[in-house]
Amino acid sequence: MRPRDTSPEAWNVLMDLLRKIPPEEKLRRALALTETARKLSEAGLREAYPDAGEREIFLRLAQRQLGDELFQKVYGDEWRQYGSRMKSAR
């Protein structure tokens, strides 16, 4: 869908350029963008939880990515143990 601030001609040029990108380059760009988004999310968690260790950051990021239900199935026991250690350490 063409953005309102983009002329039809400019949009057509962009679409033509995007169609010419080889699939492997599109995949490389998508993976790089995904990695950038993950790093930005991780940086936000580090800012919000400055005392968190690597594992806690990993678990918090996994919770964001997986959603609560799947996160609990995969990491619930560890997170509960981790949470109790966090409370006793403070």
C-alpha positions as a Markdown table, in Angstrom:
| # | Residue | x | y | z |
|---|---|---|---|---|
| 1 | Met | 0.0 | 0.0 | 0.0 |
| 2 | Arg | 1.5 | 3.3 | -1.1 |
| 3 | Pro | 2.0 | 5.9 | 1.7 |
| 4 | Arg | 0.0 | 9.1 | 1.3 |
| 5 | Asp | 3.1 | 11.2 | 1.1 |
| 6 | Thr | 4.6 | 9.2 | -1.8 |
| 7 | Ser | 3.6 | 9.9 | -5.4 |
| 8 | Pro | 2.4 | 7.0 | -7.6 |
| 9 | Glu | 5.5 | 7.5 | -9.8 |
| 10 | Ala | 7.9 | 7.3 | -6.9 |
| 11 | Trp | 6.1 | 4.3 | -5.5 |
| 12 | Asn | 6.4 | 2.5 | -8.9 |
| 13 | Val | 10.1 | 3.2 | -9.0 |
| 14 | Leu | 10.5 | 1.8 | -5.5 |
| 15 | Met | 8.5 | -1.3 | -6.3 |
| 16 | Asp | 10.5 | -1.9 | -9.5 |
| 17 | Leu | 13.8 | -1.7 | -7.5 |
| 18 | Leu | 12.5 | -4.0 | -4.8 |
| 19 | Arg | 11.4 | -6.6 | -7.4 |
| 20 | Lys | 15.0 | -6.6 | -8.8 |
| 21 | Ile | 16.6 | -7.5 | -5.5 |
| 22 | Pro | 17.6 | -11.2 | -5.5 |
| 23 | Pro | 15.9 | -13.4 | -3.0 |
| 24 | Glu | 19.1 | -14.1 | -1.0 |
| 25 | Glu | 19.6 | -10.4 | -0.6 |
| 26 | Lys | 16.1 | -9.9 | 0.6 |
| 27 | Leu | 16.6 | -12.6 | 3.1 |
| 28 | Arg | 19.9 | -11.1 | 4.3 |
| 29 | Arg | 18.2 | -7.7 | 4.7 |
| 30 | Ala | 15.3 | -9.2 | 6.6 |
| 31 | Leu | 17.7 | -11.1 | 9.0 |
| 32 | Ala | 19.7 | -8.0 | 9.5 |
| 33 | Leu | 16.6 | -6.0 | 10.3 |
| 34 | Thr | 15.4 | -8.7 | 12.7 |
| 35 | Glu | 18.8 | -8.6 | 14.5 |
| 36 | Thr | 18.6 | -4.8 | 14.8 |
| 37 | Ala | 15.1 | -5.0 | 16.3 |
| 38 | Arg | 16.3 | -7.6 | 18.8 |
| 39 | Lys | 19.3 | -5.5 | 19.8 |
| 40 | Leu | 17.0 | -2.4 | 20.3 |
| 41 | Ser | 14.6 | -4.4 | 22.4 |
| 42 | Glu | 17.5 | -5.8 | 24.4 |
| 43 | Ala | 18.9 | -2.3 | 24.9 |
| 44 | Gly | 15.5 | -1.2 | 26.2 |
| 45 | Leu | 15.4 | -4.0 | 28.7 |
| 46 | Arg | 19.0 | -3.2 | 29.9 |
| 47 | Glu | 17.9 | 0.4 | 30.4 |
| 48 | Ala | 14.7 | -0.7 | 32.3 |
| 49 | Tyr | 16.6 | -3.3 | 34.4 |
| 50 | Pro | 20.1 | -2.0 | 34.9 |
| 51 | Asp | 21.0 | -4.6 | 37.5 |
| 52 | Ala | 19.8 | -7.5 | 35.4 |
| 53 | Gly | 22.3 | -10.2 | 34.3 |
| 54 | Glu | 22.6 | -11.8 | 30.9 |
| 55 | Arg | 20.2 | -14.6 | 31.7 |
| 56 | Glu | 17.5 | -12.3 | 33.1 |
| 57 | Ile | 17.8 | -10.1 | 30.0 |
| 58 | Phe | 17.5 | -13.2 | 27.8 |
| 59 | Leu | 14.4 | -14.4 | 29.6 |
| 60 | Arg | 12.7 | -11.0 | 29.5 |
| 61 | Leu | 13.4 | -10.8 | 25.8 |
| 62 | Ala | 12.1 | -14.3 | 25.3 |
| 63 | Gln | 8.9 | -13.3 | 27.2 |
| 64 | Arg | 8.4 | -10.4 | 24.8 |
| 65 | Gln | 9.0 | -12.5 | 21.8 |
| 66 | Leu | 7.0 | -15.6 | 22.7 |
| 67 | Gly | 4.1 | -14.0 | 24.6 |
| 68 | Asp | 3.1 | -15.1 | 28.1 |
| 69 | Glu | 1.5 | -18.4 | 27.4 |
| 70 | Leu | 4.3 | -19.9 | 25.3 |
| 71 | Phe | 7.0 | -18.3 | 27.6 |
| 72 | Gln | 5.5 | -20.0 | 30.6 |
| 73 | Lys | 5.5 | -23.4 | 28.8 |
| 74 | Val | 9.1 | -23.1 | 27.8 |
| 75 | Tyr | 10.7 | -21.1 | 30.6 |
| 76 | Gly | 8.1 | -21.0 | 33.4 |
| 77 | Asp | 10.0 | -23.2 | 35.9 |
| 78 | Glu | 13.3 | -21.4 | 35.3 |
| 79 | Trp | 11.6 | -18.0 | 35.5 |
| 80 | Arg | 9.9 | -18.9 | 38.8 |
| 81 | Gln | 13.2 | -20.1 | 40.2 |
| 82 | Tyr | 15.0 | -17.0 | 38.8 |
| 83 | Gly | 12.3 | -14.7 | 40.3 |
| 84 | Ser | 12.7 | -16.2 | 43.8 |
| 85 | Arg | 16.5 | -15.7 | 43.6 |
| 86 | Met | 16.0 | -12.1 | 42.5 |
| 87 | Lys | 13.7 | -11.4 | 45.5 |
| 88 | Ser | 16.0 | -13.0 | 48.0 |
| 89 | Ala | 19.0 | -11.0 | 46.6 |
| 90 | Arg | 17.3 | -7.7 | 47.0 |
